[in-house]
Amino acid sequence: MLLSHTVAVVTGGGSGIGRAIAEVFAREGSTVVVADLHGDRAEAVASGIDQAGGTAMAVAADVSTPDGVAHVFARAEEVFGPVDIVVNNAGASMGNDLRAIEPDIWDRNFEIVLKSAYLCTRAALPGMIAQGKGSVLNIASVNGLMGLGEEAYSAAKAGMVNLTQNTAIRYGQHGVRANCIAPGTVETPIWAERVAANPNVFQELAAWYPLGRVGQPEDIANAALFLMSDAASWITGVVLPVDGGLTAGLFRMARELSPE
């Protein structure tokens, strides 16, 4: 197993990408702390892991707050011991177009996306430094690499990229690695309202992806597994797009520029 004898905290672990990461990590031997604002969702994921033969614990917490993060890490260390892996996946996208985004909505995007990553990384670092090892994974987005609207969310995701790089260079001397995944469109419950309004949204978006489909949560979870495993022991500070080729270029535009 690739993650045997590790303890992992996964934020936003109650659904979507976070759930898939928690389940894949557990199958590979990690003891998983499923942290989520919605305690019932976290409980469902942890229970499923336990029933499948893994070990997990649910913690209901708002990881955009210092108290919430302190609760998650206190419970993790109390029950399982030092944390080896942190996956900063908690996120939300609110607002689109700078003219329409009010300051409180801007701030809330940054709190949920970027501040939570800062708080959780900060909480995990002392234990990782003491052990001389540890891995941090930030789940950013292609929105943080290119202009795709949703300006508050996108700017917060871009901040995660730089936070990853600074964590990697500052704490590498202590055996701590920090990496980042930038997913493209992934079919998760967060899209429910969009799908209700347009049942064909994923098929329409798939046309922009060189691989011809949008992502599934397991696509991100499998990349996360590699980056957190010893197979990636000399990889730190990277931003890995897991995006079906979206950020490699715009082939639809290329076809128009050079029609066949």
C-alpha positions, 0 to 999 in steps of 0.5 A, spaced: 500 500 500 502 506 498 500 510 504 501 505 509 502 508 516 500 515 515 495 519 518 491 524 513 487 530 514 482 531 508 478 538 508 472 538 504 472 531 505 464 530 505 463 530 497 466 530 490 473 531 490 475 530 497 470 524 498 474 521 492 481 523 495 479 520 502 476 513 499 483 512 495 487 514 501 484 509 505 484 504 500 492 505 500 493 504 507 492 511 510 488 513 516 483 518 514 480 524 518 474 527 514 473 534 515 467 537 513 462 543 514 457 538 513 458 533 519 453 528 516 456 528 509 463 527 513 460 521 517 457 518 511 464 518 508 468 515 514 462 510 515 463 508 508 471 507 509 470 503 515 465 498 512 470 497 506 476 495 511 479 502 512 480 507 518 477 513 518 474 519 523 469 524 521 470 531 524 465 537 523 468 543 522 469 550 519 476 550 517 476 557 514 476 559 522 482 558 527 477 554 532 475 550 527 482 548 524 484 547 531 478 542 533 480 538 527 487 537 528 486 536 536 481 530 534 486 527 529 492 527 534 488 525 540 485 519 536 490 517 531 497 521 533 501 526 528 498 528 522 503 526 516 498 528 510 494 534 509 489 535 503 487 542 503 480 541 498 475 545 502 472 550 497 466 554 494 465 559 488 461 565 489 460 571 485 462 572 478 464 579 474 468 584 479 462 589 478 457 584 481 461 581 487 460 585 493 466 585 498 463 580 503 462 575 498 470 576 495 472 575 502 468 569 503 471 566 497 478 567 500 476 565 507 474 558 504 479 557 499 485 560 501 485 562 508 483 555 510 489 552 506 493 557 510 490 555 517 491 547 516 498 548 513 500 552 519 496 547 524 500 541 521 507 544 520 509 543 527 508 536 527 511 535 520 517 538 522 518 534 529 517 528 525 522 530 519 517 529 514 510 530 511 506 532 505 501 538 504 497 538 498 493 544 495 487 543 491 487 549 486 484 550 479 485 551 472 481 558 474 488 560 478 492 559 472 488 562 466 482 567 466 475 563 466 471 568 470 469 567 477 474 572 479 474 572 487 474 564 487 479 564 481 484 569 485 483 565 491 485 559 487 491 563 484 493 564 491 494 557 493 499 556 487 503 561 491 502 558 498 504 551 495 511 554 492 512 558 498 511 552 503 515 547 499 521 552 499 521 554 506 520 547 509 523 542 504 529 543 509 525 539 514 522 534 510 516 537 508 513 537 501 508 541 498 504 540 492 498 543 488 493 540 483 489 544 478 483 540 476 479 542 470 471 541 470 470 535 475 463 532 475 461 533 482 455 535 486 457 542 486 454 542 479 447 540 481 444 547 480 448 548 473 446 541 471 438 542 473 438 549 469 442 545 463 442 538 463 447 538 457 452 542 461 458 537 461 457 535 454 458 542 452 464 543 456 467 537 454 468 540 447 473 544 450 477 538 453 482 535 448 481 528 451 473 529 450 470 529 457 470 532 463 473 529 469 471 525 475 473 525 482 477 519 481 481 522 476 484 528 481 484 522 487 489 518 483 493 524 482 493 526 489 495 519 491 501 519 487 503 526 489 502 524 497 506 517 496 513 515 496 513 515 489 513 522 489 519 523 494 523 528 490 517 532 487 515 538 491 513 545 489 509 543 483 503 545 480 500 539 476 494 540 472 489 535 472 485 537 466 484 533 460 489 537 456 485 544 457 491 548 459 495 545 454 492 550 449 486 551 445 485 547 439 478 549 438 481 556 436 487 552 433 482 549 428 479 556 426 486 559 425 489 553 421 482 549 418 484 543 415 
